[in-house]
């Protein structure tokens, strides 16, 4: 499936970027497409476009700070603390798969 | 000499792969002292206070025996990354609840920085630390050159 999302941590220095890498690797290894926008100290990077959002099956918000969710109106949104991605990126992707299946 | 080059976030002078420390406090202090000595940090007390402030907000032991204490501090005058390897395992709050022996101590200035180049470089290092292959190489690195290769090449 097509997963899009945002990672953002408290300081915006390290976890934001580590989590992006971890969740991307996990998603790809499980056969998904993924695009993650980072909202760190450098500012937003790899920003999700309207097209990305439109095509996405699910939105993953792995954030420890508030982010603007209005862009994702009408989408299925999974919001989790960034620590879950740090601990078990594959577990997070699995959970998303389960959620999507039960939603059908 | 102080030219900003792409690899300048890596500075062997703030890397110590042979640290004799037993506690988290000792490791942070040791690496912070290196940062002061090499001109990255002006005030060690203010800096470590800011590091511990970030520590209080969430876990920095990322698993696999690696910790990434960090935080913004007004005591930082030059963005940098101190890297330490300890000779014994250090108790540390970690996602996998295991102790650590490799510590990346980030020094980041506390201001709306125009130092995006260096922040970008630190973000690149963080990205690499999210990669299992890189972690394996980092853990196996026996000297500064091998560490550099694992992280930056």
gemmi code that builds the backbone of each chain (N, CA, C; Angstrom):
import gemmi

chains = {
    "A": [
        ("UNK", (0.835, -1.201, 0.000), (0.000, 0.000, 0.000), (0.870, 1.251, 0.000)),
        ("UNK", (0.224, 2.362, -0.200), (0.962, 3.627, -0.230), (0.849, 4.305, 1.132)),
        ("UNK", (1.977, 4.404, 1.801), (1.997, 5.039, 3.115), (2.717, 6.381, 2.988)),
        ("UNK", (2.121, 7.409, 3.556), (2.845, 8.674, 3.660), (2.862, 9.056, 5.137)),
        ("UNK", (3.745, 9.977, 5.489), (3.763, 10.343, 6.900), (4.728, 11.443, 7.231)),
        ("UNK", (4.760, 11.730, 8.523), (5.627, 12.786, 9.038), (6.370, 12.246, 10.257)),
        ("UNK", (7.657, 12.542, 10.361), (8.362, 12.302, 11.614), (8.786, 13.655, 12.181)),
        ("UNK", (8.624, 13.794, 13.498), (9.035, 15.029, 14.172), (9.274, 14.710, 15.645)),
        ("UNK", (10.441, 15.123, 16.151), (10.759, 14.856, 17.555), (10.951, 16.167, 18.296)),
        ("UNK", (11.212, 16.069, 19.584), (11.259, 17.257, 20.435), (12.335, 18.254, 19.989)),
        ("UNK", (13.556, 17.774, 19.838), (14.647, 18.690, 19.495), (14.780, 18.889, 17.982)),
        ("UNK", (14.299, 17.924, 17.227), (14.381, 18.020, 15.773), (15.788, 17.860, 15.226)),
        ("UNK", (16.601, 17.146, 15.994), (18.002, 16.985, 15.587), (18.295, 15.562, 15.138)),
        ("UNK", (17.836, 14.601, 15.910), (18.257, 13.222, 15.644), (17.097, 12.255, 15.365)),
        ("UNK", (16.179, 12.109, 16.331), (15.151, 11.075, 16.195), (14.322, 11.238, 14.917)),
        ("UNK", (14.013, 12.467, 14.562), (13.228, 12.738, 13.360), (13.813, 11.999, 12.148)),
        ("UNK", (15.128, 12.063, 12.044), (15.805, 11.517, 10.864), (16.065, 10.018, 10.983)),
        ("UNK", (16.374, 9.586, 12.203), (16.579, 8.151, 12.422), (15.265, 7.415, 12.161)),
        ("UNK", (14.174, 7.978, 12.683), (12.866, 7.337, 12.543), (12.454, 7.263, 11.075)),
        ("UNK", (12.752, 8.317, 10.313), (12.416, 8.303, 8.878), (13.098, 7.116, 8.201)),
        ("UNK", (14.396, 6.999, 8.451), (15.157, 5.913, 7.833), (14.596, 4.547, 8.248)),
        ("UNK", (14.335, 4.398, 9.543), (13.865, 3.100, 10.047), (12.506, 2.718, 9.456)),
        ("UNK", (11.596, 3.667, 9.427), (10.243, 3.328, 8.973), (10.231, 3.098, 7.459)),
        ("UNK", (11.058, 3.831, 6.734), (11.133, 3.606, 5.283), (11.668, 2.215, 4.974)),
        ("UNK", (12.748, 1.861, 5.667), (13.345, 0.533, 5.450), (12.320, -0.562, 5.760)),
        ("UNK", (11.603, -0.381, 6.881), (10.633, -1.397, 7.299), (9.502, -1.523, 6.278)),
        ("UNK", (8.992, -0.383, 5.823), (7.866, -0.394, 4.883), (8.263, -1.061, 3.568)),
        ("UNK", (9.431, -0.687, 3.074), (9.879, -1.236, 1.791), (10.091, -2.743, 1.915)),
        ("UNK", (10.668, -3.155, 3.051), (10.916, -4.589, 3.245), (9.605, -5.372, 3.320)),
        ("UNK", (8.524, -4.688, 3.645), (7.241, -5.385, 3.732), (6.357, -5.101, 2.519)),
        ("UNK", (6.965, -4.553, 1.493), (6.277, -4.438, 0.211), (5.434, -3.186, 0.019)),
        ("UNK", (5.615, -2.206, 0.882), (4.840, -0.973, 0.750), (5.638, 0.117, 0.048)),
        ("UNK", (4.904, 1.098, -0.450), (5.536, 2.332, -0.916), (5.426, 3.332, 0.210)),
        ("UNK", (6.452, 4.152, 0.390), (6.394, 5.079, 1.507), (7.085, 6.388, 1.173)),
        ("UNK", (6.532, 7.476, 1.686), (7.194, 8.781, 1.603), (7.022, 9.485, 2.944)),
        ("UNK", (8.134, 9.874, 3.534), (8.102, 10.496, 4.855), (8.643, 11.918, 4.794)),
        ("UNK", (7.853, 12.834, 5.300), (8.296, 14.226, 5.432), (8.917, 14.399, 6.820)),
        ("UNK", (10.078, 15.022, 6.881), (10.694, 15.283, 8.189), (10.431, 16.734, 8.579)),
        ("UNK", (10.004, 16.916, 9.829), (9.853, 18.271, 10.351), (10.834, 18.425, 11.500)),
        ("UNK", (12.073, 18.734, 11.144), (13.134, 18.853, 12.142), (13.652, 20.267, 12.229)),
        ("UNK", (14.827, 20.388, 12.847), (15.384, 21.714, 13.084), (15.762, 22.437, 11.791)),
        ("UNK", (15.928, 21.679, 10.716), (16.294, 22.301, 9.435), (15.058, 22.884, 8.759)),
        ("UNK", (13.882, 22.507, 9.261), (12.649, 22.871, 8.579), (12.127, 21.645, 7.843)),
        ("UNK", (10.927, 21.752, 7.270), (10.333, 20.593, 6.597), (11.167, 20.164, 5.386)),
        ("UNK", (11.358, 18.871, 5.241), (12.083, 18.341, 4.083), (11.294, 17.167, 3.516)),
        ("UNK", (11.547, 16.886, 2.244), (10.834, 15.806, 1.569), (9.316, 16.007, 1.724)),
        ("UNK", (8.899, 17.242, 1.536), (7.524, 17.656, 1.847), (6.483, 16.898, 0.999)),
        ("UNK", (5.440, 16.458, 1.672), (4.353, 15.739, 1.000), (3.553, 16.705, 0.134)),
        ("UNK", (3.347, 16.340, -1.101), (2.578, 17.195, -1.997), (1.100, 16.823, -1.925)),
        ("UNK", (0.273, 17.667, -2.473), (-1.167, 17.384, -2.523), (-1.396, 16.062, -3.250)),
        ("UNK", (-0.593, 15.835, -4.264), (-0.691, 14.603, -5.053), (-0.338, 13.379, -4.191)),
        ("UNK", (0.753, 13.493, -3.422), (1.146, 12.404, -2.507), (-0.004, 12.060, -1.579)),
        ("UNK", (-0.590, 13.114, -1.018), (-1.640, 12.925, -0.023), (-2.872, 12.288, -0.665)),
        ("UNK", (-3.182, 12.753, -1.856), (-4.346, 12.227, -2.565), (-4.194, 10.731, -2.840)),
        ("UNK", (-3.002, 10.332, -3.232), (-2.783, 8.938, -3.631), (-2.583, 7.988, -2.446)),
        ("UNK", (-2.326, 8.541, -1.272), (-1.958, 7.695, -0.136), (-3.134, 6.885, 0.394)),
        ("UNK", (-2.837, 5.659, 0.839), (-3.857, 4.847, 1.496), (-3.961, 5.214, 2.970)),
        ("UNK", (-2.827, 5.594, 3.549), (-2.820, 5.858, 4.982), (-1.729, 6.872, 5.319)),
        ("UNK", (-2.003, 7.646, 6.367), (-1.050, 8.672, 6.811), (-0.529, 8.276, 8.190)),
        ("UNK", (0.792, 8.202, 8.323), (1.404, 7.857, 9.601), (2.053, 9.105, 10.206)),
        ("UNK", (1.563, 9.495, 11.370), (2.175, 10.633, 12.054), (2.966, 10.113, 13.244)),
        ("UNK", (4.287, 10.068, 13.098), (5.151, 9.624, 14.196), (5.787, 10.881, 14.779)),
        ("UNK", (5.052, 11.507, 15.667), (5.472, 12.839, 16.110), (5.334, 13.002, 17.620)),
        ("UNK", (6.296, 13.693, 18.197), (6.228, 14.022, 19.624), (5.905, 15.492, 19.839)),
        ("UNK", (5.723, 16.218, 18.764), (5.313, 17.615, 18.850), (4.089, 17.793, 17.949)),
        ("UNK", (3.379, 18.870, 18.145), (2.188, 19.092, 17.338), (2.547, 19.348, 15.882)),
        ("UNK", (1.812, 18.721, 14.972), (1.977, 19.038, 13.553), (0.605, 19.349, 12.962)),
        ("UNK", (0.631, 20.071, 11.874), (-0.608, 20.473, 11.214), (-1.247, 19.270, 10.517)),
        ("UNK", (-2.434, 18.885, 10.996), (-3.085, 17.701, 10.421), (-4.134, 18.066, 9.381)),
        ("UNK", (-4.368, 19.366, 9.206), (-5.471, 19.783, 8.322), (-5.259, 19.311, 6.885)),
        ("UNK", (-4.011, 19.120, 6.504), (-3.711, 18.647, 5.153), (-4.291, 17.263, 4.884)),
        ("UNK", (-4.504, 16.508, 5.985), (-4.881, 15.106, 5.819), (-6.369, 14.855, 6.050)),
        ("UNK", (-7.135, 15.900, 5.957), (-8.572, 15.798, 6.156), (-9.161, 14.732, 5.240)),
        ("UNK", (-9.967, 13.845, 5.828), (-10.599, 12.804, 5.032), (-9.735, 11.571, 4.811)),
        ("UNK", (-8.465, 11.631, 5.263), (-7.583, 10.469, 5.091), (-7.596, 9.635, 6.368)),
        ("UNK", (-7.194, 8.389, 6.214), (-7.006, 7.548, 7.391), (-5.670, 7.922, 8.025)),
        ("UNK", (-5.735, 8.345, 9.279), (-4.508, 8.808, 9.937), (-4.180, 7.922, 11.137)),
        ("UNK", (-2.937, 7.461, 11.187), (-2.454, 6.716, 12.350), (-1.434, 7.599, 13.057)),
        ("UNK", (-1.743, 7.985, 14.298), (-0.831, 8.862, 15.040), (-0.195, 8.099, 16.194)),
        ("UNK", (1.134, 8.113, 16.226), (1.856, 7.382, 17.277), (3.029, 8.221, 17.768)),
        ("UNK", (3.515, 7.937, 18.988), (4.742, 8.613, 19.423), (5.932, 8.082, 18.624)),
        ("UNK", (6.924, 8.917, 18.444), (8.066, 8.530, 17.609), (8.819, 7.339, 18.211)),
        ("UNK", (8.691, 7.154, 19.524), (9.411, 6.054, 20.180), (9.001, 4.688, 19.617)),
        ("UNK", (7.754, 4.557, 19.177), (7.309, 3.272, 18.625), (8.091, 2.926, 17.361)),
        ("UNK", (8.374, 3.947, 16.562), (9.141, 3.704, 15.341), (10.586, 3.354, 15.694)),
        ("UNK", (11.112, 4.025, 16.713), (12.485, 3.754, 17.128), (12.606, 2.318, 17.643)),
        ("UNK", (11.594, 1.894, 18.392), (11.635, 0.563, 19.013), (11.381, -0.538, 18.009)),
        ("UNK", (10.341, -0.373, 17.212), (9.898, -1.488, 16.383), (9.266, -1.000, 15.085)),
        ("UNK", (10.088, -0.569, 14.138), (9.539, -0.030, 12.883), (8.675, -1.048, 12.146)),
        ("UNK", (9.109, -2.302, 12.127), (8.310, -3.318, 11.428), (6.988, -3.564, 12.144)),
        ("UNK", (7.027, -3.500, 13.465), (5.803, -3.651, 14.247), (4.791, -2.577, 13.882)),
        ("UNK", (5.278, -1.357, 13.668), (4.400, -0.244, 13.303), (3.755, -0.502, 11.934)),
        ("UNK", (4.553, -0.947, 10.980), (4.021, -1.217, 9.638), (2.989, -2.353, 9.698)),
        ("UNK", (3.320, -3.377, 10.500), (2.388, -4.495, 10.668), (1.045, -4.006, 11.207)),
        ("UNK", (1.124, -3.167, 12.239), (-0.090, -2.613, 12.852), (-0.910, -1.843, 11.814)),
        ("UNK", (-0.217, -1.095, 10.969), (-0.922, -0.334, 9.931), (-1.637, -1.293, 8.982)),
        ("UNK", (-0.940, -2.358, 8.601), (-1.573, -3.363, 7.723), (-2.842, -3.914, 8.366)),
        ("UNK", (-2.723, -4.278, 9.663), (-3.876, -4.840, 10.377), (-5.041, -3.856, 10.387)),
        ("UNK", (-4.701, -2.616, 10.731), (-5.745, -1.580, 10.812), (-6.445, -1.404, 9.478)),
        ("UNK", (-5.678, -1.400, 8.412), (-6.243, -1.171, 7.094), (-7.145, -2.340, 6.695)),
        ("UNK", (-6.716, -3.558, 7.075), (-7.517, -4.723, 6.712), (-8.860, -4.734, 7.437)),
        ("UNK", (-8.817, -4.397, 8.729), (-10.070, -4.404, 9.474), (-10.989, -3.274, 9.024)),
        ("UNK", (-10.396, -2.259, 8.425), (-11.192, -1.105, 7.998), (-11.956, -1.405, 6.709)),
        ("UNK", (-11.501, -2.428, 5.989), (-12.128, -2.714, 4.693), (-13.486, -3.390, 4.855)),
    ],
    "B": [
        ("UNK", (42.110, 27.218, 7.671), (41.996, 25.976, 8.447), (40.549, 25.716, 8.855)),
        ("UNK", (39.807, 26.786, 9.134), (38.444, 26.601, 9.613), (37.409, 26.594, 8.499)),
        ("UNK", (37.851, 26.282, 7.340), (36.936, 26.228, 6.216), (35.804, 25.239, 6.464)),
        ("UNK", (34.618, 25.663, 6.094), (33.484, 24.746, 6.229), (33.441, 23.844, 5.009)),
        ("UNK", (33.778, 22.603, 5.217), (33.686, 21.652, 4.126), (32.597, 20.649, 4.457)),
        ("UNK", (32.247, 19.891, 3.465), (31.138, 18.959, 3.638), (31.387, 17.984, 4.779)),
        ("UNK", (32.632, 17.605, 4.981), (32.901, 16.588, 5.993), (33.288, 17.185, 7.331)),
        ("UNK", (33.179, 18.508, 7.463), (33.742, 19.126, 8.659), (32.984, 18.799, 9.941)),
        ("UNK", (31.811, 18.191, 9.818), (31.131, 17.787, 11.035), (31.888, 16.624, 11.691)),
        ("UNK", (32.709, 15.954, 10.905), (33.542, 14.902, 11.486), (34.898, 15.485, 11.866)),
        ("UNK", (35.183, 15.444, 13.161), (36.443, 16.008, 13.656), (37.105, 14.980, 14.575)),
        ("UNK", (38.196, 14.375, 14.121), (38.851, 13.329, 14.930), (39.244, 13.817, 16.319)),
        ("UNK", (39.405, 15.130, 16.472), (39.818, 15.656, 17.778), (38.713, 15.541, 18.831)),
        ("UNK", (37.483, 15.362, 18.371), (36.401, 15.166, 19.346), (35.851, 13.738, 19.270)),
        ("UNK", (36.747, 12.839, 18.892), (36.407, 11.412, 18.903), (37.353, 10.715, 19.873)),
        ("UNK", (36.806, 9.897, 20.750), (37.638, 9.104, 21.656), (37.050, 7.702, 21.738)),
        ("UNK", (37.794, 6.746, 21.177), (37.261, 5.378, 21.120), (37.806, 4.515, 22.249)),
        ("UNK", (38.354, 5.162, 23.245), (38.971, 4.410, 24.340), (38.684, 5.123, 25.664)),
        ("UNK", (37.406, 5.183, 26.005), (37.019, 5.929, 27.199), (36.862, 4.989, 28.391)),
        ("UNK", (37.521, 5.354, 29.464), (37.355, 4.580, 30.695), (36.336, 5.270, 31.583)),
        ("UNK", (35.086, 4.979, 31.330), (34.030, 5.576, 32.145), (33.088, 4.471, 32.593)),
        ("UNK", (32.430, 4.709, 33.703), (31.519, 3.687, 34.220), (30.072, 4.149, 34.215)),
        ("UNK", (29.873, 5.453, 34.138), (28.505, 5.966, 34.210), (28.217, 6.919, 33.048)),
        ("UNK", (26.923, 7.133, 32.836), (26.453, 8.073, 31.825), (27.031, 9.469, 32.099)),
        ("UNK", (27.003, 9.886, 33.355), (27.529, 11.209, 33.721), (28.994, 11.356, 33.310)),
        ("UNK", (29.773, 10.315, 33.589), (31.210, 10.376, 33.263), (31.434, 10.489, 31.763)),
        ("UNK", (30.650, 9.732, 30.986), (30.821, 9.761, 29.524), (30.456, 11.137, 28.973)),
        ("UNK", (29.301, 11.649, 29.403), (28.858, 12.954, 28.897), (29.876, 14.027, 29.280)),
        ("UNK", (30.365, 13.958, 30.500), (31.338, 14.950, 30.952), (32.626, 14.856, 30.122)),
        ("UNK", (33.075, 13.638, 29.896), (34.309, 13.441, 29.136), (34.179, 14.004, 27.709)),
        ("UNK", (33.094, 13.662, 27.057), (32.903, 14.145, 25.682), (32.675, 15.664, 25.663)),
        ("UNK", (31.962, 16.162, 26.675), (31.731, 17.608, 26.750), (33.059, 18.348, 26.948)),
        ("UNK", (33.941, 17.752, 27.719), (35.262, 18.370, 27.916), (36.036, 18.459, 26.602)),
        ("UNK", (35.918, 17.407, 25.786), (36.559, 17.442, 24.470), (35.979, 18.586, 23.632)),
        ("UNK", (34.658, 18.741, 23.697), (33.994, 19.806, 22.928), (34.460, 21.187, 23.388)),
        ("UNK", (34.679, 21.329, 24.695), (35.169, 22.611, 25.217), (36.603, 22.839, 24.743)),
        ("UNK", (37.419, 21.810, 24.906), (38.838, 21.907, 24.571), (39.044, 22.280, 23.098)),
        ("UNK", (38.194, 21.774, 22.241), (38.373, 22.012, 20.805), (37.554, 23.196, 20.288)),
        ("UNK", (36.949, 23.944, 21.201), (36.311, 25.193, 20.797), (34.887, 25.093, 20.278)),
        ("UNK", (34.206, 23.992, 20.575), (32.810, 23.860, 20.150), (31.845, 24.428, 21.194)),
        ("UNK", (32.261, 24.290, 22.452), (31.391, 24.658, 23.569), (32.158, 25.605, 24.485)),
        ("UNK", (31.458, 26.652, 24.975), (32.150, 27.618, 25.829), (32.009, 27.299, 27.312)),
        ("UNK", (30.840, 26.822, 27.704), (30.562, 26.652, 29.129), (30.055, 25.229, 29.362)),
        ("UNK", (30.915, 24.420, 29.980), (30.583, 22.989, 30.106), (29.351, 22.764, 30.976)),
        ("UNK", (29.193, 23.552, 32.017), (28.044, 23.350, 32.906), (26.725, 23.683, 32.215)),
        ("UNK", (26.718, 24.826, 31.527), (25.505, 25.219, 30.805), (25.180, 24.177, 29.733)),
        ("UNK", (26.205, 23.705, 29.059), (26.002, 22.730, 27.981), (25.426, 21.418, 28.522)),
        ("UNK", (26.055, 20.870, 29.563), (25.562, 19.588, 30.080), (24.158, 19.737, 30.673)),
        ("UNK", (23.876, 20.892, 31.241), (22.513, 21.123, 31.734), (21.497, 21.002, 30.600)),
        ("UNK", (21.826, 21.597, 29.454), (20.918, 21.532, 28.311), (20.799, 20.109, 27.770)),
        ("UNK", (21.900, 19.372, 27.814), (21.857, 17.970, 27.386), (20.907, 17.188, 28.294)),
        ("UNK", (21.036, 17.418, 29.601), (20.174, 16.691, 30.537), (18.720, 17.139, 30.440)),
        ("UNK", (18.523, 18.392, 30.051), (17.147, 18.839, 29.811), (16.524, 17.986, 28.709)),
        ("UNK", (17.256, 17.781, 27.615), (16.746, 16.943, 26.528), (16.585, 15.493, 27.001)),
        ("UNK", (17.524, 15.022, 27.799), (17.424, 13.658, 28.321), (16.114, 13.474, 29.094)),
        ("UNK", (15.708, 14.535, 29.805), (14.501, 14.439, 30.628), (13.241, 14.342, 29.778)),
        ("UNK", (13.349, 14.701, 28.499), (12.166, 14.703, 27.625), (11.969, 13.396, 26.876)),
        ("UNK", (12.948, 12.516, 26.954), (12.777, 11.260, 26.232), (14.077, 10.508, 26.072)),
        ("UNK", (13.924, 9.245, 25.780), (15.053, 8.321, 25.729), (16.005, 8.621, 24.572)),
        ("UNK", (17.310, 8.565, 24.855), (18.286, 8.752, 23.772), (19.134, 7.508, 23.516)),
        ("UNK", (18.863, 6.444, 24.286), (19.514, 5.176, 23.963), (18.702, 4.534, 22.856)),
        ("UNK", (19.273, 4.497, 21.631), (18.434, 4.103, 20.495), (18.428, 2.596, 20.243)),
        ("UNK", (19.028, 1.839, 21.142), (19.109, 0.399, 20.940), (20.436, 0.036, 20.316)),
        ("UNK", (20.738, -1.271, 20.281), (22.001, -1.735, 19.711), (23.227, -1.108, 20.388)),
        ("UNK", (23.111, -0.803, 21.660), (24.248, -0.276, 22.440), (24.714, 1.111, 21.997)),
        ("UNK", (23.816, 1.845, 21.359), (24.189, 3.182, 20.880), (23.300, 4.252, 21.514)),
        ("UNK", (23.921, 5.333, 21.959), (23.162, 6.445, 22.529), (23.460, 7.730, 21.768)),
        ("UNK", (22.451, 8.586, 21.686), (22.607, 9.837, 20.938), (22.139, 11.036, 21.764)),
        ("UNK", (22.790, 11.275, 22.915), (22.389, 12.452, 23.693), (22.571, 13.718, 22.853)),
        ("UNK", (21.640, 14.633, 22.966), (21.743, 15.850, 22.161), (20.853, 16.925, 22.750)),
        ("UNK", (20.852, 18.035, 22.141), (20.038, 19.127, 22.628), (20.666, 20.429, 22.197)),
        ("UNK", (19.814, 21.445, 22.150), (20.326, 22.749, 21.729), (20.826, 23.491, 22.957)),
        ("UNK", (21.904, 24.214, 22.791), (22.463, 24.923, 23.935), (23.089, 26.237, 23.494)),
        ("UNK", (22.857, 27.265, 24.320), (23.470, 28.559, 24.015), (24.970, 28.515, 24.265)),
        ("UNK", (25.442, 27.449, 24.929), (26.880, 27.317, 25.186), (27.630, 26.752, 23.985)),
        ("UNK", (26.880, 26.385, 22.940), (27.525, 25.848, 21.738), (27.839, 26.988, 20.768)),
        ("UNK", (29.108, 27.081, 20.366), (29.471, 28.133, 19.414), (29.764, 27.558, 18.029)),
        ("UNK", (29.939, 26.246, 17.975), (30.221, 25.595, 16.703), (29.517, 24.239, 16.710)),
        ("UNK", (28.735, 23.979, 15.672), (28.006, 22.717, 15.612), (28.985, 21.559, 15.454)),
        ("UNK", (28.786, 20.525, 16.244), (29.720, 19.406, 16.154), (29.139, 18.114, 16.664)),
        ("UNK", (29.922, 17.066, 16.487), (29.488, 15.739, 16.906), (30.655, 15.025, 17.574)),
        ("UNK", (30.571, 14.919, 18.901), (31.593, 14.171, 19.633), (31.191, 12.704, 19.646)),
        ("UNK", (32.153, 11.824, 19.405), (31.847, 10.398, 19.357), (32.735, 9.656, 20.345)),
        ("UNK", (32.131, 8.824, 21.161), (32.897, 8.073, 22.143), (32.547, 6.604, 22.144)),
        ("UNK", (33.577, 5.797, 22.457), (33.360, 4.368, 22.652), (33.956, 4.041, 24.010)),
        ("UNK", (33.166, 3.399, 24.853), (33.656, 3.111, 26.198), (34.157, 1.676, 26.286)),
        ("UNK", (35.072, 1.450, 27.210), (35.658, 0.118, 27.349), (34.743, -0.841, 28.093)),
        ("UNK", (33.749, -0.287, 28.750), (32.753, -1.176, 29.336), (31.361, -0.626, 29.078)),
        ("UNK", (30.376, -1.480, 29.223), (29.000, -1.076, 28.961), (28.521, -0.086, 30.030)),
        ("UNK", (27.784, 0.920, 29.578), (27.304, 1.976, 30.461), (25.775, 1.881, 30.582)),
        ("UNK", (25.261, 1.850, 31.796), (23.796, 1.859, 31.928), (23.214, 3.137, 31.317)),
        ("UNK", (22.168, 2.980, 30.511), (21.595, 4.136, 29.792), (20.130, 3.844, 29.502)),
        ("UNK", (19.265, 4.817, 29.574), (17.855, 4.586, 29.228), (17.778, 4.333, 27.729)),
        ("UNK", (17.381, 3.096, 27.364), (17.401, 2.715, 25.953), (16.096, 2.078, 25.527)),
        ("UNK", (15.793, 2.194, 24.220), (14.580, 1.581, 23.688), (14.600, 0.071, 23.853)),
        ("UNK", (15.788, -0.543, 23.798), (15.834, -1.996, 23.993), (16.281, -2.363, 25.407)),
        ("UNK", (16.322, -1.361, 26.265), (16.659, -1.542, 27.675), (18.031, -2.158, 27.902)),
        ("UNK", (18.920, -1.988, 26.935), (20.284, -2.497, 27.080), (21.240, -1.340, 27.313)),
        ("UNK", (22.392, -1.644, 27.925), (23.380, -0.582, 28.145), (24.050, -0.176, 26.829)),
        ("UNK", (24.859, 0.861, 26.871), (25.486, 1.348, 25.634), (27.009, 1.399, 25.773)),
        ("UNK", (27.685, 1.342, 24.641), (29.135, 1.583, 24.655), (29.577, 2.519, 23.528)),
        ("UNK", (28.627, 2.938, 22.706), (28.967, 3.936, 21.675), (28.040, 5.135, 21.871)),
        ("UNK", (28.654, 6.299, 21.991), (27.876, 7.494, 22.329), (28.160, 8.610, 21.321)),
        ("UNK", (27.096, 9.115, 20.716), (27.209, 10.277, 19.827), (26.645, 11.475, 20.576)),
        ("UNK", (27.488, 12.413, 20.923), (27.020, 13.594, 21.641), (26.961, 14.775, 20.677)),
        ("UNK", (25.740, 15.185, 20.364), (25.536, 16.268, 19.405), (25.682, 17.621, 20.106)),
        ("UNK", (26.406, 18.519, 19.488), (26.483, 19.897, 19.984), (25.837, 20.805, 18.950)),
        ("UNK", (24.696, 21.390, 19.339), (23.936, 22.230, 18.405), (23.623, 23.573, 19.064)),
        ("UNK", (23.870, 24.639, 18.351), (23.648, 25.977, 18.899), (22.167, 26.251, 19.087)),
        ("UNK", (21.858, 26.999, 20.142), (20.467, 27.276, 20.497), (20.023, 28.617, 19.934)),
        ("UNK", (19.881, 28.685, 18.635), (19.370, 29.917, 18.062), (18.777, 29.582, 16.704)),
        ("UNK", (17.917, 30.448, 16.257), (17.402, 30.268, 14.906), (18.615, 30.372, 14.006)),
        ("UNK", (19.131, 29.227, 13.723), (20.468, 29.213, 13.151), (20.457, 29.322, 11.633)),
        ("UNK", (21.449, 29.999, 11.132), (21.644, 29.954, 9.688), (22.666, 28.870, 9.360)),
        ("UNK", (22.979, 28.107, 10.412), (23.956, 27.048, 10.259), (23.298, 25.780, 9.731)),
        ("UNK", (22.507, 25.936, 8.680), (21.755, 24.786, 8.181), (22.655, 23.721, 7.582)),
        ("UNK", (23.784, 24.150, 7.067), (24.698, 23.183, 6.463), (25.079, 22.117, 7.479)),
        ("UNK", (25.454, 22.587, 8.674), (25.887, 21.631, 9.687), (24.731, 20.814, 10.256)),
        ("UNK", (23.574, 21.462, 10.417), (22.414, 20.710, 10.891), (22.041, 19.617, 9.898)),
        ("UNK", (22.171, 19.962, 8.629), (21.890, 18.999, 7.564), (22.858, 17.807, 7.668)),
        ("UNK", (24.124, 18.123, 7.954), (25.130, 17.062, 8.080), (24.837, 16.171, 9.285)),
        ("UNK", (24.412, 16.792, 10.374), (24.046, 15.998, 11.551), (22.834, 15.122, 11.245)),
        ("UNK", (21.879, 15.695, 10.503), (20.695, 14.923, 10.123), (21.096, 13.736, 9.249)),
        ("UNK", (22.096, 13.945, 8.398), (22.584, 12.847, 7.562), (23.172, 11.729, 8.419)),
        ("UNK", (23.931, 12.128, 9.444), (24.504, 11.124, 10.344), (23.374, 10.364, 11.035)),
        ("UNK", (22.363, 11.120, 11.524), (21.230, 10.491, 12.195), (20.535, 9.502, 11.257)),
        ("UNK", (20.332, 9.929, 10.013), (19.708, 9.047, 9.020), (20.492, 7.752, 8.899)),
        ("UNK", (21.820, 7.889, 8.846), (22.640, 6.683, 8.711), (22.530, 5.778, 9.942)),
        ("UNK", (22.340, 6.407, 11.096), (22.219, 5.611, 12.317), (20.904, 4.833, 12.350)),
        ("UNK", (19.976, 5.198, 11.477), (18.730, 4.451, 11.371), (18.868, 3.216, 10.497)),
        ("UNK", (20.056, 3.048, 9.929), (20.301, 1.956, 8.996), (21.113, 0.841, 9.670)),
        ("UNK", (20.562, -0.354, 9.660), (21.198, -1.457, 10.386), (22.598, -1.784, 9.889)),
        ("UNK", (22.789, -1.689, 8.574), (24.107, -1.983, 8.007), (25.171, -1.026, 8.562)),
        ("UNK", (24.806, 0.267, 8.573), (25.732, 1.276, 9.097), (26.043, 1.005, 10.559)),
        ("UNK", (25.007, 0.659, 11.323), (25.212, 0.397, 12.746), (26.220, -0.722, 12.954)),
        ("UNK", (26.094, -1.746, 12.131), (27.007, -2.881, 12.247), (28.449, -2.406, 12.032)),
        ("UNK", (28.628, -1.598, 10.992), (29.977, -1.110, 10.681), (30.500, -0.189, 11.784)),
        ("UNK", (29.613, 0.640, 12.322), (30.018, 1.548, 13.399), (30.495, 0.743, 14.603)),
        ("UNK", (29.747, -0.302, 14.915), (30.104, -1.107, 16.079), (31.407, -1.866, 15.882)),
        ("UNK", (31.672, -2.202, 14.636), (32.896, -2.969, 14.365), (34.119, -2.087, 14.173)),
        ("UNK", (33.911, -0.795, 14.035), (35.034, 0.111, 13.738), (36.080, 0.050, 14.852)),
        ("UNK", (37.318, -0.201, 14.456), (38.373, -0.326, 15.455), (39.157, 0.966, 15.635)),
        ("UNK", (39.061, 1.836, 14.663), (39.773, 3.105, 14.806), (38.962, 4.239, 14.162)),
        ("UNK", (39.503, 5.435, 14.292), (38.783, 6.622, 13.835), (38.512, 6.567, 12.328)),
        ("UNK", (39.475, 6.046, 11.579), (39.296, 5.984, 10.130), (38.129, 5.074, 9.753)),
        ("UNK", (38.058, 3.927, 10.427), (36.965, 2.990, 10.123), (35.607, 3.582, 10.516)),
        ("UNK", (35.626, 4.303, 11.607), (34.388, 4.955, 12.053), (33.944, 5.999, 11.028)),
        ("UNK", (34.919, 6.760, 10.565), (34.647, 7.790, 9.567), (34.054, 7.169, 8.304)),
        ("UNK", (34.662, 6.056, 7.898), (34.201, 5.377, 6.687), (32.743, 4.912, 6.875)),
        ("UNK", (32.456, 4.348, 8.030), (31.116, 3.816, 8.273), (30.059, 4.915, 8.262)),
        ("UNK", (30.419, 6.083, 8.769), (29.422, 7.133, 8.973), (29.311, 8.131, 7.842)),
        ("UNK", (30.411, 8.365, 7.145), (30.410, 9.509, 6.232), (30.693, 9.168, 4.782)),
        ("UNK", (31.104, 7.937, 4.501), (31.438, 7.664, 3.103), (30.358, 6.843, 2.416)),
    ],
}
model = gemmi.Model(1)
for chain_id, residues in chains.items():
    chain = gemmi.Chain(chain_id)
    for i, (resn, *xyz) in enumerate(residues, 1):
        res = gemmi.Residue()
        res.name, res.seqid = resn, gemmi.SeqId(i, " ")
        for name, pos in zip(("N", "CA", "C"), xyz):
            atom = gemmi.Atom()
            atom.name, atom.element = name, gemmi.Element(name[0])
            atom.pos, atom.b_iso = gemmi.Position(*pos), 0.0
            res.add_atom(atom)
        chain.add_residue(res)
    model.add_chain(chain)
structure = gemmi.Structure()
structure.add_model(model)
structure.setup_entities()
